[in-house]
Structures are given as C-alpha cells and as structure tokens.
Amino acid sequence: MIEIRLHGRGGQGVVTGAEIIAIAAFHDKKYSQAFPYFGVERSGAPIESYARIDGSFINLREQVKEPAIVIIQDASLVETVDVLKGLKDNGIILINTGKDLKEVFKKIGNMKQEGSLRVKGRNFKVIKIDGTSISLKILGKPIVNTLMAFALAKETGIISMNSVKKALKEKFKGDLLKKNLELAKAI
C-alpha cells in the first residue's frame, strides 16, 4: 500500500488534492482512499489530508502515520509543522517552492545534493516544483493541488497523467476544468 500525506494551508485545496489523487488511482484500476484531518480549520491555518493507493481492497480507516510520500503545497510549513513526521526512509517529498532547497530545508536537515535530503539519519528524495508561479500564470491563483497531482503522476508513476485528467473532469467544469487540464503541459 502507498500512503501519501498532503500538507498545506486552509484554502489551498489540500483536501481536493487528495481526492484528485484517489480518483485518479481509481481510474487506474486501483483501490484508493482520500480523507482530511479535521481540527480547527480556518483559511491560512496548516492542514493535512491523506490518500492511500493499493492493488487490493483497503480496510484501514485511520490517519496516515508513516507515508511513503509527502506533498507539501506550501513550503513555509517546513519551518512550523513537522512535515516529515513518520516519512519512511528513502521516502519522496514533493514540494511546491521557487526557493533553493538548501534554504527551504536548512533548519531541519542537510541537502547533500539537489534532490537528496538527509534528516536525523534518514534519507529522502526531494522533487521541487515551482507550482505557485505556474498556477498563477495559468489559473490566475496560487492554488497548486492539481499541479501537484500531475507532478506526482509524472515523477512517480503511482498514478497516470491520463487518470489525473479523468479525475479533474469529475471535479471541475467549464473554464476551470480547461485551465486545470493546461497544468499538465507545464509539468
């Protein structure tokens, strides 16, 4: 089973991002789940949501505690939230930032080289996407959930790009759908 935890702020589409990933996995003929972690949500507050993907039925109904992948939609959370909590050794971090990764992770770990982070004896693969810039250009808003789903598909193959597009067709309509589909070309 592949477990994914998404981090972002209220209003950034973190819950919808997990849903898009789960729906895409379903279109890839896999079993999937998506669900948020509810606390005292408000616009701008740190929030989490989760997705699970497996080849067989998922009977688990609890928070994701040891994800294989962490998606960080807002890099400022790295300094205030333990976004790497429970991330498996050699796990994948997909992060939305335009900043240098050494700068982003300087307080919590050591970037051995671009794309490789070491924290407390554990190693992680880091994939940087300047999603905010791309989303502002295409959507006119700094919402990166769809872009991060496309990046997950492209960088890991866990879900397919075509299935992400199918998921978007279930979630969005009209001009919003058209613009979100354009994001696939930017990855």
C-alpha positions, -999 to +999 in steps of 0.1 A: +000+000+000+012+035-008+003+061+017+005+098+009+002+128+032-005+163+019+003+195+038-009+229+030-029+258+044-067+262+046-080+274+013-052+259-008-071+229-019-053+203+001-084+181+006-093+184-030-057+174-039-060+141-020-094+135-037-079+140-071-051+116-064-076+089-051-100+094-080-070+091-104-059+059-088-094+045-091-093+053-128-060+034-129-080+003-116-065+006-081-082+008-047-079+042-031-090+064-002-088+102+004-097+119+036-088+151+055-076+155+091-100+178+107-090+201+135-097+238+139-095+247+102-096+282+090-083+300+060-045+300+061-041+275+090-019+244+085-040+214+074-034+178+063-052+154+041-043+118+031-045+094+002-040+057+001-035+036-030-033-002-033-039-031-056-063-047-032-091-035-010-081-010+017-097-019+050-076+007+071-096+037+084-071+059+102-047+087+097-016+081+076+012+079+101+041+065+080+037+079+045+059+069+016+052+103+000+047+137+014+033+165-007+040+200+006+018+226-011+032+255+010+070+254+017+066+279+046+052+249+066+086+233+067+096+257+095+064+254+116+050+219+110+068+185+113+060+178+076+085+149+076+070+132+107+068+094+100+080+097+064+096+064+056+134+063+049+140+069+012+105+084+010+096+111-015+090+147-007+072+166-035+074+203-026+060+235-041+086+261-039+106+285-061+133+288-035+166+269-033+160+236-015+190+241+008+173+273+020+140+256+025+153+227+045+183+244+063+166+243+097+157+206+096+182+188+075+211+187+051+207+188+014+235+165+003+229+174-033+199+187-053+171+163-048+186+144-018+178+154+018+192+138+050+174+144+083+183+126+115+199+096+098+171+092+072+174+100+035+146+114+013+143+121-024+131+157-029+113+169-060+109+206-064+080+221-084+076+259-086+039+253-087+028+287-074+044+305-104+029+281-128-006+282-113-005+320-111+003+321-148-023+295-159-051+297-133-045+333-121-045+319-085-018+303-063-037+270-060-013+241-067-033+210-058-039+199-094-004+207-104+010+186-076-012+157-086+002+159-121+037+162-107+031+130-086+020+112-117+049+123-138+076+119-112+065+086-096+041+068-120+019+059-090-010+074-109-012+082-146-014+116-162-045+104-181-062+093-149-055+127-133-072+143-163-102+120-158-103+129-121-103+166-130-133+160-153-152+147-123-143+176-100-144+206-123-164+220-152-161+247-179-132+272-179-119+259-145-115+224-160-099+237-191-073+257-171-066+228-148-060+205-177-035+230-191-014+225-160-004+190-173+015+207-201+035+228-176+049+198-157 
